[in-house]
């Protein structure tokens, strides 16, 4: 055999390292050449940078995870965040069926555990499921608890919150035909309004409920 113990070797990197350029990651070609990539750097402190262009160049930085899954529900590629080797969050890309449908899942670590569980999924046909792995409508929120307070953790509800001077509203649209809106009119004593024909709850108001419970149909100022 070849005994290399106690030997010292040196490598001259001047052929592939540019002067004044730090942290470049080396890549090899099909020959014996090596290159220091100016667009791919690592600072030694945890920051990996891909910089493929300059301002206005519209160059695309791409990371490809080319996995292989022979069975249904195989994970092909995932990004995992860890804290001292303890997984705390992940984004994964899975094959869903033999038809090569795929989905993206978002997972995080539950308090008091050491494992991560799926919280949200985007299916191959664009549906989003929160708390459910097989969403039926385009957005499907599900939980399994006894919570009735919609301001409590884990409630099966959706909150639209406004912290400024604008309104908090929900909009429903038939493309090119009709829009209906339901929301709180912040500029009119926080009344709940149902409106159509416009793009705000104070335009085309059809029904109003004030904070005293008075209901107005065709008027925004219902009397008791």
C-alpha positions in Angstrom: 0.0 0.0 0.0 0.9 3.7 -0.1 1.8 5.2 3.3 0.9 8.9 3.4 1.2 9.3 7.1 3.3 12.4 8.2 3.2 13.7 4.7 2.2 17.3 3.8 0.6 18.3 0.5 -0.2 21.7 -0.9 -2.6 22.7 -3.7 -2.1 25.7 -5.9 -5.6 27.2 -6.3 -4.4 30.3 -8.2 -5.7 28.8 -11.5 -9.3 28.8 -10.4 -9.6 31.4 -7.6 -10.0 35.0 -8.7 -8.1 37.6 -6.7 -10.2 39.5 -4.1 -13.2 37.0 -4.2 -14.1 35.3 -1.0 -16.4 32.4 -0.1 -16.9 31.0 -3.6 -18.0 27.4 -3.9 -15.9 25.3 -6.2 -17.4 23.2 -9.0 -15.7 20.7 -11.2 -16.1 20.1 -15.0 -15.9 16.8 -16.8 -12.1 17.3 -17.1 -9.6 18.1 -14.4 -10.7 21.8 -14.2 -12.3 23.5 -11.2 -14.1 26.8 -11.1 -14.9 29.2 -8.3 -18.5 30.2 -8.9 -19.1 33.9 -8.5 -22.8 33.3 -8.3 -22.7 30.6 -5.6 -21.1 31.5 -2.3 -21.1 30.4 1.3 -19.9 32.7 4.1 -19.1 30.0 6.6 -21.6 31.4 9.1 -24.8 29.7 7.7 -25.6 31.9 4.7 -25.7 30.3 1.3 -26.2 32.8 -1.6 -27.2 32.2 -5.2 -26.8 35.5 -7.1 -27.4 34.9 -10.8 -27.9 38.4 -12.1 -27.9 42.2 -11.5 -30.8 44.6 -11.0 -33.2 44.5 -13.9 -31.6 41.5 -15.5 -34.6 39.1 -14.8 -32.2 36.2 -14.3 -33.8 33.2 -12.6 -32.2 31.4 -9.6 -33.3 27.8 -9.5 -32.8 25.0 -7.0 -33.6 21.6 -8.4 -34.3 18.6 -6.1 -34.4 15.6 -8.4 -35.6 12.8 -6.2 -37.0 9.4 -7.2 -40.2 7.9 -5.8 -41.3 4.4 -6.8 -44.3 4.3 -4.4 -47.3 6.5 -3.8 -46.7 9.3 -1.2 -42.9 9.3 -1.5 -41.2 12.5 -0.5 -39.1 13.7 -3.5 -37.6 16.8 -2.0 -37.8 18.7 1.3 -36.4 21.7 3.1 -36.0 21.1 6.9 -35.2 23.7 9.5 -33.5 22.4 12.6 -32.4 23.7 16.0 -29.5 21.8 17.4 -30.4 18.7 15.3 -34.1 19.0 16.4 -36.4 19.4 13.4 -38.8 22.3 14.0 -40.3 23.0 10.6 -40.3 21.6 7.0 -41.6 22.2 3.5 -41.9 19.0 1.5 -42.7 18.0 -2.0 -44.4 14.6 -2.4 -45.6 12.3 -5.1 -49.3 11.6 -4.5 -50.2 8.8 -6.8 -49.0 6.7 -9.7 -50.5 9.3 -12.0 -47.6 11.6 -10.9 -49.9 14.0 -9.1 -47.9 15.8 -6.4 -48.5 18.1 -3.5 -46.6 20.5 -1.3 -46.9 20.3 2.5 -45.9 22.7 5.3 -45.1 21.2 8.7 -44.0 22.4 12.1 -43.2 21.0 15.5 -46.0 20.8 18.0 -45.2 22.3 21.4 -43.9 19.6 23.8 -43.1 17.1 21.1 -40.0 16.2 19.1 -41.7 15.5 15.8 -43.1 17.7 13.1 -46.7 17.3 11.8 -48.3 18.6 8.6 -50.3 21.9 9.0 -51.1 22.9 5.5 -51.1 21.2 2.0 -51.4 22.5 -1.5 -52.6 19.8 -3.8 -51.7 19.2 -7.5 -54.9 21.0 -8.6 -54.3 24.1 -6.5 -56.5 23.4 -3.5 -55.3 24.5 -0.1 -56.1 22.4 3.0 -55.4 23.7 6.5 -55.8 20.9 9.0 -56.9 18.6 6.3 -55.0 16.5 3.7 -57.8 16.1 1.2 -59.4 19.6 0.7 -62.6 19.7 -1.2 -63.2 23.4 -2.1 -60.3 25.6 -3.1 -59.7 26.6 0.5 -60.7 24.0 3.2 -60.1 24.7 6.9 -60.7 21.8 9.4 -60.0 21.1 13.0 -61.3 18.6 15.5 -62.0 20.2 18.9 -64.7 21.7 21.0 -63.7 25.3 20.5 -66.7 27.7 19.9 -64.8 31.0 20.6 -63.6 32.1 17.1 -60.8 34.2 18.8 -59.3 31.2 20.5 -56.4 29.1 19.3 -57.4 26.2 17.2 -60.8 27.6 16.2 -62.1 26.4 12.8 -62.6 30.0 11.5 -61.2 32.6 9.3 -60.6 36.1 10.6 -60.3 39.2 8.4 -58.8 41.9 10.6 -58.3 45.6 9.9 -55.9 47.6 12.1 -56.1 50.9 10.2 -58.8 53.2 8.9 -60.1 50.9 6.2 -62.8 48.3 6.3 -62.7 44.6 7.1 -64.7 42.9 4.4 -65.3 39.7 2.4 -65.8 39.8 -1.3 -67.6 37.3 -3.6 -67.3 37.7 -7.4 -68.9 36.2 -10.4 -66.3 37.1 -13.0 -67.5 40.0 -15.2 -71.0 39.8 -13.8 -71.7 40.6 -10.2 -69.8 41.3 -6.9 -71.3 41.0 -3.5 -69.5 42.2 -0.4 -70.0 41.7 3.3 -68.0 43.6 5.9 -67.7 46.2 8.6 -67.9 49.8 7.5 -65.2 51.4 9.6 -66.3 54.9 8.6 -70.0 54.4 9.5 -70.1 53.4 13.1 -68.8 49.9 12.5 -72.0 48.7 10.9 -72.2 45.3 9.2 -73.1 45.9 5.5 -74.1 43.7 2.6 -73.4 45.5 -0.7 -73.4 44.9 -4.4 -72.5 46.7 -7.6 -69.3 48.3 -6.2 -66.0 47.4 -4.7 -66.6 48.6 -1.2 -69.3 48.0 1.5 -70.4 51.6 1.5 -71.3 51.5 -2.2 -74.5 49.8 -3.3 -75.4 48.8 0.2 -78.4 46.5 0.2 -78.6 45.6 3.9 -77.2 47.1 7.1 -77.0 45.9 10.6 -75.9 48.5 13.2 -74.2 47.7 16.5 -77.5 47.9 18.3 -78.9 45.1 16.2 -81.2 47.3 14.1 -81.6 46.1 10.5 -82.0 48.3 7.5 -83.0 47.1 4.0 -82.3 49.7 1.4 -81.1 52.1 4.1 -77.8 52.5 5.8 -79.4 54.2 8.8 -81.9 51.7 10.3 -84.2 52.9 13.1 -85.0 50.9 16.2 
